[in-house]
Amino acid sequence: MAKQKTAIVPTREDNYPEWYQQVVRAADLAENSDVRGCMVIKPWGYALWENMQAVLDAEFKKTGHKNAYFPLFIPKSFLEKEAEHVEGFAKECAVVTHHRLEDDGKGGLKPAGELEEPLVVRPTSETIIGAAFARWVESYRDLPLLINQWANVVRWELRTRLFLRTAEFLWQEGHTAHATADEAKEETALIHDVYADFAEDVMAMPVIKGEKTAGERFPGAVQTFTIESMMQDRKALQAGTSHFLGQNFAKAQDITYLGDAGKLEHCWTTSWGVSTRLVGGLIMTHADDDGLVVPPRLAPAHVVILPITFKADDPDAVLAYCKQLAEDLRGQTFAGRPIEAELDTRDMRGGDKTWQWVKKGVPIRLEVGQRDMAEDSVFMARRDLSPKEKQGVKRELFIANVAGTLQAIQDGLFEKAKAHRAEHTRVVNAKDKFYKFFTAKNAEQPEIHGGFALAHWNGDEKIADQVQKDLGVTVRCIPLDGELERCGFGDAAGEGKCIFTGEPSKTRVVWAKSY
Amino acid sequence: MAKQKTAIVPTREDNYPEWYQQVVRAADLAENSDVRGCMVIKPWGYALWENMQAVLDAEFKKTGHKNAYFPLFIPKSFLEKEAEHVEGFAKECAVVTHHRLEDDGKGGLKPAGELEEPLVVRPTSETIIGAAFARWVESYRDLPLLINQWANVVRWELRTRLFLRTAEFLWQEGHTAHATADEAKEETALIHDVYADFAEDVMAMPVIKGEKTAGERFPGAVQTFTIESMMQDRKALQAGTSHFLGQNFAKAQDITYLGDAGKLEHCWTTSWGVSTRLVGGLIMTHADDDGLVVPPRLAPAHVVILPITFKADDPDAVLAYCKQLAEDLRGQTFAGRPIEAELDTRDMRGGDKTWQWVKKGVPIRLEVGQRDMAEDSVFMARRDLSPKEKQGVKRELFIANVAGTLQAIQDGLFEKAKAHRAEHTRVVNAKDKFYKFFTAKNAEQPEIHGGFALAHWNGDEKIADQVQKDLGVTVRCIPLDGELERCGFGDAAGEGKCIFTGEPSKTRVVWAKSY
């Protein structure tokens, strides 16, 4: 059978990493800049991020958080206060040492005005926000303090990939302070849920909610909770984390409050974040060999209308019909947002134009020519179906059903991603089978060619280190109580024995290669 | 007469700069951080900025601009490409020279991993965005290219003041490329109008639209257009600028397009921006000796409801009445936004609570006790009136009229600011009167104690330099055609003679001290 042509070359099967880069390029989402590791987020990619921000920001506000903004720069001495924290970030941070450029005598410029204390461009803001919290919190009446910041951060990564790992990225970072450990833990769990619901309901990206092992925790945290999602190459993506920081940062930074007994106590703090990495997750969850597929909840345009006027008897009438159609669609809403209908009247070849929108992943494409107008209908293609599957629909019917169609696409994408995860997740009960699961290269048996392994483990970090060395596989998370059942892996739930030592284990954990 | 007590000490009259700091503190808008010159924007201040962003962002999108995001860092060599530009920014920029911290052998950390080329933290992004435009633009079909970015920027200012001048600030920067000079000029003018309308209609801050003189232009621009507003101390605040960059940056960065005649041409570019400085302008336009006064269009809360339960027979009933009131208010809209009603049930002294909200500048304050509930009414205070002026209003009537009341407050603030500007703007026709206007210290004659002087000038920069040296006064702008009339200074319009030389002059220009 002849190989089917695809808009993206290579295909996922042929070369997954290169396919990813090509989807980013074809959908015009982002590009590498002239600054090592820093990306330019192009309008279509940025619009995805803006839509993510809008939904998350509303959730944060609904749950009582307020936005604020803290300095980009962190004095070196601040970072040094929490030992594990600085250990985690010192190796990859941008350091500002001077505050001007001056003539170097050779026609160029050199750094001048050396700072007394170097400043680090924030890799995360626990320390600088903690210093503010120490000023703001006086008594128990000031608690809980629930703050979020939308910001750019910099981690000097050597090997970068657009959206997934870049030296500079955009994110939100929540920081909260509480009077008791329980309240801080509740906050951590609340946000963990916000992230999971966002991933599944809005991004149509199924996740497993769990706790990180000690080896994978945020530097300085007592507990780190994560949502882990399976990408199409079966690797895991850590899509959001929520940290219970205990009193570690509060003690390092003197965040104290006067309790009702009149005693000075240290606060209990949390931090949590998601980043532009989610755009990478979106791509790797839904894109196919024809380009991006955007879940309707996040689509910068829900519907694109392509007037076909070149062979029309009356091009102006077709255009007017399309304009009215766009107007009527904008009067409809989907998931609380007005329908975004884009009318593309650019003067270019129809085929090229169609494929541009396919590659950008717009959920619904309408092609409208003279005949469609005459029949008071539109020609509709859904991005989640084959590009060849188009159908004529009566205009009024299409408009009346558009929100339902979008929801069907949204639901379908989620179900498809869940099926993919189910297909490549295995309950593994023996070490040899575990190693085989992650190493078998047999093309006849793609079902055992890696993915998520659900296996018992005694919690020994040395064993985890050995597995990582051998296979490049890590424990992605220890699933929360009931989470395996919620995700459809009920048969994996319950106690058992460590597959490496035979020791008792309370729950299977999720093992995978990861981004 | 005994001096009236005020919530802010000192008052504007007693010490204006200190009054400003105290308003920022009392309204809990921002504070200095531990990083020299960098501020922490606190939730109430950030909410003002978010509301500004929402309105401006919608305007930019409505006029065809798309948001994108470009790197925080600019290679030193990029900045060097445009001579005037680097001259303008090299003296005050944060320079990144290293990419990690390592053990200094003394228990601390030192910068390590020196970069081959130093990176500058963006003071503005013409050069890094220009490099992207050079990649993106190929033919005339790609034009106009209309991009906006919301971002943080850093200019290493030595003397800083919260919101007005800080080392790091938040802003939007628009960058556009066009095929012709005329189109670029139209864009510059369009945005100039967007800014002016925003300032007047949304911020209730009257502005004069004009062009900057050569000495006050953006480094590298051909023309800079500005909106200038008079603060309560009669100094001018430059509140937004829109630059026609000609082909300066396009030539420095090779931003070219293939014209329809098949010839490679340089683009014509623009850039434009407003920043968190606007929050400073808002404060200095409307705040009074009792604290901030927020124009309703930008208010994070339009109405605050203070239940007075401590002397109520049935505190729960009063609270339920207030909750229902808040719900009903949230069902109303003002200027396209749902009414934000804040119910303050904190356990603290009523007087303290009331004054907190006065100082924060919430447009409408409702106090509701047992008797008000019994009478199905509310006790209302408007922030634009004296704190003593409160009035009982029937609940239904208040709700029905709330949008109208807010609009009346909005309009009143604008009129008051216009009247202030009118009072302190003078047509000046002679040099000695000009000098006297800016130097007279006679308390009996406050009307000649500085402000805006509308005076003819021959355009000679040497004269302007001398005036700046003598008086600290500069030309704020050359008003656009018809602008003096629009601003109510019709008698100042028309040609005349330079007050310094007697030479002919086409228009009076605006002179003032400035921030």
Interface residues (C-beta under 8 A of the other chain):
Chain A: E31 S33 D34 V35 C38 M39 V40 I41 K42 P43 Y46 A47 W49 E50 K66 N67 A68 Y69 F70 P71 L72 F73 I74 P75 K76 F78 L79 E80 V86 A90 K91 E92 C93 A94 V95 V96 T97 H98 H99 R100 L101 E102 G108 L109 K110 P111 G113 P118 L119 V120 V121 I128 A131 A132 R135 R141 I147 A151 N152 V154 W156 E168 L170 R346 D347 M348
Chain B: E31 S33 D34 V35 C38 M39 V40 I41 K42 P43 Y46 A47 W49 E50 K66 N67 A68 Y69 F70 P71 L72 F73 I74 P75 K76 F78 L79 E80 V86 A90 K91 E92 C93 A94 V95 V96 T97 H98 H99 R100 L101 E102 G108 L109 K110 P111 G113 P118 L119 V120 V121 I128 A131 A132 R135 R141 I147 A151 N152 V154 W156 E168 L170 R346 D347 M348
